[in-house]
């Protein structure tokens, strides 16, 4: 810690006499200061305590040894029972964390004073790096399975998982303020993770281009459709890949959960829609559409599935039987995006012929909205069904009166083609994305740009808000899915003042979360 001494571990090379030597070097002069002998095999990790008075070393012999670097004498040997590939001292110096090639796949916490094990954390793989946060409350661990895990050092509970690396993570480091964790590894990337509010909560990497993402109704599962024809199911809280659904033979262009959460639909360039039983994770039914499927959407009762694709065909399918109910004819360029109104009475289609078509599902009658001279790439209804949003190749997001078809307002600021739009569950925020890789959050009532989310390195093709409104998923051609934490807006000042008087036992965040879900007329009725 004082910068005067460097410790290095040695495997001895071809010289068996030097197996397991730890060397101490004088940094200003570069001279060898001392050699610490006692290990009988390769040294894989060394770590100084925060006060510099203790040095820990570990290797392939199954022992972790503690040394006095001032005298070179051994202080204590801890029988680890496995190869120790990573060591880290807590900021107060009282705890030593170790990890490595452990048959139990654990990270172990040791009492430095006694050498006794305090706790074992089930990392689940070979551990190659460890780091304590500056306050000592969090331990980060990483290894060959390419994930970074965060642990509560007081309870031993796992706090979260950071997914994004595609190979072994070799190194971890916390920033001095504890807000950022850096990780580097064999995928030749360094990733900076914002552990608080503004950065990504997780980066999910299927390693192929992502065409579409969708949240399950309970917000706990995210489905992705990708270029390799595979549908992947991700656990949102942990970021882990939960399951892969295979069967499509070409790119999966669209995925959609039914509102009741029982069915996942996937549409592909292989001219089929496949229906999956979510609870059983099993294939249920295949629907032959005869054209490549670009878009899917369920009605509010989960009974009808609409599909759109090339050659201008929109099909309505009975979810239970898989039989076609009716078809709507589009232009030859085909609908790129479909959306049911919340009540299920209207189906909107954004088209390559620069129009938006609104069909009455019962009668089949249509209205045509002329947008501009560019293709319409995406459409979405607001939660109350009164507003329709659209985006296209001119980079403009347009809001329409869904009943009259009249334009309401436009959002300009997207620097390129708009590929996806999505309303938040409360209807106050609209997200847009496109070829520039930036996700923009717009305030719907005012039209102001509220926030920009950067991190993608290529086209963002799909956006989805979680049903609880607290997360936004974005995915695209950079082969990643990103989950962004979305903060709920504060309630109006008048209601907030009342709530602070009535509910003094609630925190500000609890008041905000509660009131954001209530109409103003509810006031401060007890949650």
C-alpha positions, 0 to 999 in steps of 0.5 A: 500500500505504501508503494515501496514493495512489490510481491511476485509469485513464482512457479519455479520454471524448470528449477524444482528447488524454487517451486513456490517462491514469493519474492519481495522487490524494492520498487525504487531500486528494483533490487530483490529484498527478500524471498519467502519459501514454504510453498511446495508448488506454483504460486497463483495469487498474492495480496497485501493487507491494507496496512501493508503488515501482512502478505497472503499467498496461495497456489496449487498446493492447497494452502494459503500462507500469511507472511510478515513482509517486514521480516519475511517470517511466516505468520500462519498457514490456512489449509484451503484444500484447493488451488487458490487462484484469487486472494483479497483482503477486506478494507479493515484487514480482518477478513481474507477472501480466497477463491480458485479451483475449488471442488465446492465452487465456493468463495471462502472468507477467513478470519485473519487473526485466527485462520478460521473460516468465517463463511463460504459463498456458492460462486458456482465455478472456478474463481479467478478474481476477487475484490472488496468494495471500499466500505467492505460491505460488498465482495465481487467475485468472477471466474471462468463462467464469465459472470461477475457476482456481488455478495453481501459480506455481512450475510453471505447473500448474493446481491446481484450478477453482472453478465456481459463478458464472453470469456473468463474474467481475470481482474476486478477493481472497485472505484474509490467511491464504490460506485463503479466496478471494473472487470477485464478478461479473456474476451479482450474487453474492460467493462465498467459497471455502474452499481447504483442508478445511472448505468446498466443493471446487467448486460446479457450477451447471446453473442448473436444479433438480437432482433426482438425482446419481450418481458413476461407479464410478471417482469421476471423473464425476458425473451429474446429472438436472435439471428441464429434462430434460437429463442432465449429466456433470461432471468431478469433479477440475476441476468442468467440465461434460464433456457433456450428454445430451439426449433426455428431454422432461420432468424427469429424476427419477433417474440411476444408474451401473451398477457396471461403469461402462459404462452410465448410466440416466436416468428421467424424468416422460416415462415412459421410462428411457434407457440411455447408453453412457458411454465413447462418450457416446451414447444406447443404448436407451430403455425405455418404462415407461408411468409417470413414473420416480422412482427407478432402481437397478442390481443388483451385476452391472449386469445388472438395472435396477429402476425405480419410479414413480407408480401403484405399479409397480416394474419389473425390466429386463434391461439388455442387451436392455431387456426387462422381466423382472418387475413388483412392485405397490406402493401407488397413491402409488408408490415414491419410492426404490429400493435393491438390497442389495449381493448383489442378492437384495433390493430395498427400496422406500420408499413413499408409504403409510408403509411400506418393502417388501423384495422377494426378487428371485428369488421376488417374495415381500415383507416390509413394514416399518411405519415411522410415519404419514408417507411414506418418501422415501428408502432405502439399504442399508449396504455390508455389506447388514445395515442399511437406512436410511430417511428421511421426512416426520417428519425422522427417519432410521431404521436397520433390521436388513435380515434381520429387519426390526426397527428398530435406532436412529433419528437425530433432528435433521433439522429437516424432511422427509428427502429423501435418505440415503446410506452412505459406502463403509466404512459408518461414516457416513450422510449425510442431507438434506432440505427445510432445505437442510442435509446432516448426517453421522452416525456409524453405530455411535454415532448421534452427529451428526458434522458439518453441511454448510451452503451450500445455500439450498433443499431438498437432494434427492439425495446420493451418496458417491464410491466412494473415500469422499473426496467427497460430492455434494449437489444440489437445488432451489437449482440447484447441485451441491456437492462436499464433501471427506470426511476419512477417520477415524483408525484405532484407537489400537492399530493406529495405534501398530503402524503408526507403528512398522512403517511409519515411512516413511508419513505419518499421512494415508497410514497412515489412508487405508490402514488405513481400507480394511482390517479390523482383523485385517489389522493392519499388513500392508505396503500 
